[in-house]
């Protein structure tokens, strides 16, 4: 892992400030949260008219894109239609309001730190339960000052977790989103829907984003492989439908794929009917990455979290920017062999108070600003 003294200093300062942020007035904010939810959704229509505010001082605008598996961001209320009993105050995980709000603050801390002096323009999230946790994340943490909006899937995952995107309204003009149900070969299979979001950028080009969380390897890697291949085939069809409309589509696909770049599902997803329709995996070459991986299981690092882009969008990629965000505060202390792991929230049923069992990924893109009118 490459160290940068100034970045570590900035990250440490942000961590200290964000952890001081309290939640003592959480109960008094229920009404404001309700109003915020209405405002966030009503803004989706007004954003289609307002366009962008340009505060850049050069001829390009940076779009920082990140993805983060936030590890079971559940609220503390029972959903009778989902298997969320473990994450209740009296459940196996003893998921109390204090632990919940601590996890919200830590998630906000990561998003802020990854933005250095700002915050990412686009942030894909997985393992979020519902609208409520996103409203709390954006309204009861320091992210409130960043004026994010959000959209989220409404999938049929048995535990009730979903995929989401939070976005800065001055850099991404939201136009719409859909929650895409995966047609599995196993008709009884339930999983997270794929989130498709589309909107316009400051250079007036359309951008389509897909946020996904492919089926896990629980039950065996080979035994569950077909589920991930089914998800990849379906996502590939969604991308192909965009190419049929516009051969120069700008596409970002990001998520926790529960497979490595060398696995069959990823090859299925990246391969298009024509070479120009292939998706470029920004995290497909381990030799170019700045860290061992994003997830560690039984002592082995894996690159389960990836970001893939279309050839047309690749022209805006900032060279050398794709990276794993492996800040020291996200990792355990080194053991006697010099090894580290993600500082996770839980280890089995034991509460560790960390961040996530995954590390985030990030990439930067530079868009030319339109000429002044």
GIDA-V108373 format. One line per field, one symbol per residue. phi: phi as a letter, one per 30 degrees, with the letter a starting at -180 (. if undefined). psi: psi as a letter, one per 20 degrees, with the letter a starting at -180 (. if undefined). Layout:
phi = ???
psi = ???
This chain:
phi = .dcbddddddddddeddddddcbdcdddcedddddddddedddeddddcdiccccdcbcbcdcccbbaddhhdcdccdcdcbccddcbecdddhddeddddddedddddddddddhdbbddbbdbbicdaeedddddcbbbededchdcbbbdbdceddjdbcbbcbdddcbdeclabccdddddddddbadddccbbaccddiddbcbbcbbdedcejjdddceddddedddddddddddddddbdcdcbbcblcchbdeddddddddddcdbedcdccddbdcddcdcadlcbbbhicdbcdcbbbbddddddcddeiddaddcdedcbdddddcicbbedddbciccdcidcadbcdbabcbccdddddd
psi = ppqoghghggggggggghiiprkhkghijgghgghhghgghhhhghhihhbqpojqiajqppoppqqpojnmnqajqpoiirmjhhlrhjrhilnrhghghghghhghgggghhidibqqhpopqrkqgahghhgggiijriihiilqrrqqrmakphijqrqrpqqpiiionphrrqooppnqhoiippapqppppqrqrhjjqqppqpprnqqrjpipghhjghghgggggghhhgghhghhgoikqopppqaoikqrhirhhhhgghorhqhiiqpooikiohiiqirhaiqpplipqqmhprpqqrhhhhiipppjhpqpnlqhiiqrqpaijjqrrpnrgqocjppikbfrjqqrqqqqqoppqqqq.
